[in-house]
């Protein structure tokens, strides 16, 4: 897997993680990642930029 950028949606529980390769194609698609599984997933051997998203809803 050649992920160059990954995004993590922190508003969901479990988290949603998506990554793209150098051609902009999906290379990592994990719509349901438990909190305990997040660190091993993004702690891969290669380094790449991470983007975080958390949307708040108004009460």
C-alpha positions in Angstrom: 0.0 0.0 0.0 1.5 3.3 -1.1 -0.5 5.9 0.9 0.7 9.5 0.5 -2.0 11.3 2.4 -4.6 10.0 4.9 -7.6 11.6 6.5 -9.3 10.7 9.8 -12.9 11.7 10.6 -12.8 12.2 14.4 -16.5 13.0 14.7 -17.5 9.4 14.2 -17.2 6.6 16.8 -15.7 4.4 15.5 -13.4 6.7 13.4 -13.4 6.7 9.6 -10.0 6.6 7.9 -9.3 7.2 4.2 -6.0 7.5 2.3 -5.0 8.1 -1.3 -2.0 7.0 -3.3 0.3 9.2 -5.5 -2.2 9.0 -8.3 -5.1 10.3 -6.2 -6.7 6.9 -6.1 -8.1 5.4 -2.8 -5.4 3.2 -1.2 -6.8 3.0 2.3 -10.5 2.8 3.0 -11.5 1.9 6.6 -15.0 3.3 7.3 -15.0 1.8 10.9 -11.8 1.9 12.9 -12.1 1.4 16.7 -10.1 3.8 18.9 -7.8 0.9 20.0 -7.1 0.1 16.3 -6.3 3.6 15.2 -2.7 3.9 16.4 -1.5 0.7 14.9 -3.2 1.6 11.6 -1.6 5.0 11.2 1.7 4.0 12.8 2.7 2.3 9.5 6.4 2.1 8.4 6.0 5.0 6.0 5.4 8.6 6.9 2.8 10.7 5.2 0.6 13.8 5.9 -2.5 13.3 8.0 -5.6 15.4 7.8 -8.1 15.5 10.7 -11.8 16.5 10.5 -14.3 16.9 13.2 -17.6 18.6 12.6 -19.6 19.8 15.6 -23.4 20.0 15.5 -25.2 22.9 17.1 -27.4 22.1 20.1 
